């Protein structure tokens, strides 16, 4: 499947008072809220770490469903982090 490219007209972005990253976060959070994508996919799309994503959900009073897919993605992220930041 190829990527979908979405163009947001400048006047819409200006009226919404949102920058590009803010649009990504809004879309990711809403798709997660509707359970159309997992938390891991939503975080990846929004380019947020776990804590930042939790904060965004908290701001919107959205509950968290932590799935097996989320756990697997977090495990991979931790492994990657530990390769570059070894624990003494």
N, C-alpha and C positions, 0 to 999 in steps of 0.2 A: 504494500500500500504506500502510495506517495504522500508526502507532506501536504497539508492544506495551508495555503497562504491567505491570510486575512488582512485586508487593508482597512484601516479605520480612518475615516476622513478627519482632517485636522479640526474642523469645527465641532465634531462630535467629541473628540478627545478634549478639546478646550472646554466645552460645555460640561463634560463630566469631571473636569479638573483631575484627569488621570494621565500619568505617563505610561510608556509602553509596559514597564514592569508591573505597574499597578493593574493594568488590564489583564496581564497574565495571571496575577494572583487572584483577581476577582473571578476570572473564568475557572481557574483550577479549584478554587474554594467552592464555587457553585456546582461544578460537576461532581466534586466529592460529596457535597451536601446531598445531592440527588442520588448518590451511590452509583453514578455512571462510570466512575473511575476509582481506583483504590487510592488510599492515602499516599502510597509510594509514588504512584504515577502522577498524582496531583502535585506532590512536592517537587518531583522531577520537572514537571511542566512549568511550575511557578519559580523554579530555581531557588528553592528555600530548603534550609535544613529542618530537621524534626522540630526543634524548639521554635524556630520562626513560624513554621506552619501551624503548630499548636497555638501560638499567639494569635495568628490570623483567625483560626477557628474560634478561639475564645472571644475575640472582639465581636464576633458575629453570633455568639452563643450557639455554636454548632457542636453537636456531640461527636465523639470519636469512636470509630469502629476500627479496631486494629486487627487486620487479617493476616493470614499465613503469608500472603504475598508481601505485605508490609514488613513482616518479620524477616523474610528472605532478603528483601532489598536493604533493610537496615543492617543485616549481618554482613552483606557484601560491602556496604559502605564502611562498616567498622573494620573489616579486614583490610580494605584499601587504606584507611587512615593509619592503621597500625603498621603497615609496611613503610610508611613515610615518617611515622612518629613512634618508634619502638619504645616499649615500656621497659625501664631499667630493671 
